[in-house]
Structures are given as structure tokens and as C-alpha cells.
Amino acid sequence: NAGVTQTPKFRVLKTGQSMTLLCAQDMNHEYMYWYRQDPGMGLRLIHYSVGEGTTAKGEVPDGYNVSRLKKQNFLLGLESAAPSQTSVYFCASSYWQGADSSYTFGSGTRLTVV
Amino acid sequence: KQEVTQIPAALSVPEGENLVLNCSFTDSAIYNLQWFRQDPGKGLTSLLLIQSSQREQTSGRLNASLDKSSGRSTLYIAASQPGDSATYLCAPKIKAAGNKLTFGGGTRVLVKP
């Protein structure tokens, strides 16, 4: 059971560089999410998707873009990385939004922007 | 804005003691509440999910209670073991937040042998 897989696991970027983080899930989940985790700030929602071809902004969307071209994949893009985007990024998915639906998380991507 | 608070922020106990972790949230209109475990440098592992219609949920040594009216949930871990050392996060799924999880800051637990 792969669950939610994130690539890469680690990355160092220079300010102004771009990159894409990939999230893949094999559970046929409709909903997918990108969070960032920072010391003292907890987990904050960046963007999310309620199905293939859809995306929506979360709590901290500035500086990021996302795409959900296939149901199983959710991509997070940084067009011009800034040191403030140094963080650990987590992808999650859920089957639906009901009361009995739990989230499954990936193992994270640790990104450092220098 | 929904606030989710976890107290204490850190906890250190000797092996064998029971653990009590508290979570409070300001908006009682929730669909469910999920407890997660996070080991250092790792992702989040789901421990328990309590639906808004439930009062508690149990899995092995873990028991989570939910009092929606007072905006509180408690995670109990019986007979703690060193392997229970981790950060525990609570996350209610709040209706006003578009049915998405809002996370508390976590409780960092150390169980000493």
C-alpha cells in the first residue's frame, strides 16, 4: 500500500529558482491538499483540490500554484522561490468531505531556499 | 477564525504512566476530529477519527473523547511506552472552514524508560 507519495523528499533551491513538488495517491481519493509546516505556526493549508481539474486557495496560497490534471496527482509549483518558502511541505488526500472521512498524509518534502 | 489549542505543548513522563493530551477549539460546528502522530522528520500518521455524532473512539491503548458543545477533545494513551514518544496533533474538520482540517500546534511527548 503506497498511500500518498511525495517527491522529492529533500531539495535546496536558490532564491528565484523554480520547482515542482509532486504528490501521487493510489487510493482513488477525490480530495487532495497541500500543507506547509513551520515551527511555531503549525500546519497551514496552501491549496487544495476537490476533484480532477479543480483547484482552490487555502490559507496561505501566495507564491504557489497547483494543478490537478489527473485524479491521482496533485502538483505544487514555486515559480520564483523565496527564503520565506523554506518549510516542510505535506500532501494529503481524503475520499470525500463527510464526517467519516479521514485524511492520509505523505511523508513530506523538506525544502530549503537559500 | 477558528483557533485550535493543544495543552500542554510538551510533556515528559516515565514509562508506564498514562498520558492525557488536551485539544480545544473555538468553533463547535465540526464534522469530525482527527488525532495524528508525527515522529521527528516524518509525516503524519492518523491515529483516531471521531465523528461529530460520537462521544469517543478507541484503538488499542488509545482512547479519544469528544465534547463538541464545549469544544474539547482529549486523547488518552494508557501505559505509555518509549515508542509513544512523538508529537501528537489534533485537527477538527470545521464546517465554516469549508470542511477542511484545522490543526493545533501539537503536544510533544517524551516517554522515558
Interface residues (C-beta under 8 A of the other chain):
Chain A: Y33 G40 G42 L43 R44 L45 Y48 G58 F90 A92 Q97 G98 A99 D100 S101 S102 Y103 T104 F105 G106 S107 G108 R110
Chain B: Y31 N32 Q34 F36 G41 K42 G43 L44 T45 S46 L49 Q51 S52 S53 L89 A91 K93 N99 K100 L101 F103 G104 G105 G106
